[in-house]
Amino acid sequence: MAALLMAALGVAVTFNAWADIVHIAWVDEESSHIFLVLPIAAWLFWVRRSRLRYCRFGASYLGPLLVAAGWLLGTWGFHRGIQSFYHFGAVVVVVGAAVTVLGSDVLRKFLPAFAVLVFLVPVPGRVRLAVSMPLMTATAAVTQTTSEVLGVPVERTGNLLSIRGQHITVAEACNGLRMVFALVLVSYAFAFGEPLRNYVRFLILAMSPLSAIVCNVIRMVPTLWWYGFGTQKAAERFHDLAGWIMLGVAFLLLMGIIRVLRWALVPVSRYTLAAE
C-alpha cells in the first residue's frame, strides 16, 4: 500500500508529463499500444509473485536517487524540447518513488515488470520514421507475393498496392506503425512472461520486427481483398478489428514456436520463473 501511495505521489508531482503521455496515446493511433503497458506490467509481476517471499523489503537509497535522476532528466527534456526525455523522466520518478519504500531487491527480482514501463514513453517521430520505411516496403512486397500465390493479382509500385483499380498504400492500410510497437510489446510480454532461457528471450525480441511483418501481412492480405472486392467502409472496419486480433495471433504464433522447439527437444525453458 505504501508503494502505491508513493507511486501516486510520483505521478502527482509529474502530472503534466503523464497527462501528455495519455493525451498522445489517446489521439495518436501509432502510440495506442501505451494503454497495454500497465496491464502487461501487472501480469509480469503476477507471474513472478512467488519471488515475493524471497524479497528483502525496506527503504532504499536507490529510490531517491532514481527520483532525482528522473526529475533532472524530465526537467532537462522539458526545457530542451526533447519530448522522450521529458516523458521518460516522469516514468523514472514514479519507479524511484515506489523503490524508495519497496527496496532495491524488489526492483532486481521484478526487473522485467519495471523495464516494460519504458514502453510508456511515446516513440519519437524520427525513430518511427526510420523504422517504418523499411518495414512498410517489406510488408508491401510480401503482401503482393502472398496475394498472388493465393490467386489474386496485385500490382505494386513502391508501397502502393493496386487491386481491381483500387489503390492502397501500406502506410494508409496499416496506419503507419500503429501495430508494430504493439507487436514488439507482445513479444516482450511473452519472452518474460514464460520461464524461458535467456537466449530464447533474446531471439524472440530480436525477431519481433519479423513477427510484426508476418502479422501485418496476415492482416493486409484480406484487408486488400476487402478494398478490391468489397466496400471501402467494410474494408476499414475489418482493418481496425484485425489490427487488435493480430496481437492475439502474434502471441499464439510465439506459443506455437516454443511448442515446436520443445517437441524437437531444444532446451528452451527454465523450471520456473522464480528460479531465475
Buried (B, 14 or more C-beta within 10 A) or exposed (E): EEBEEBBEBBBEBBEEBBEBBEEBBEEBBBBBBBEBBEEBBEBBBEBBEEBEEEBEEEEBEBBBBBBEBBBBBBEEBBEEEBBBBBBBBBBBBBBBBBBBBBBBBBBEBBBBBBBBBEBBBBBBEEEBEEBBEEBBBBBBBBBBEBBEEEEBEBEBEEBBBBBEEBEBBBBBBBBBBBBBBBBBBBBBBBBBBBBBBEEBBEBBBEBBBEBBBBBBBBBBBBBBBBBBEEEEEEBBEBBEEBBEEBBEBBBEBBEEBBEEBEEEEEEBBBEEBBEB
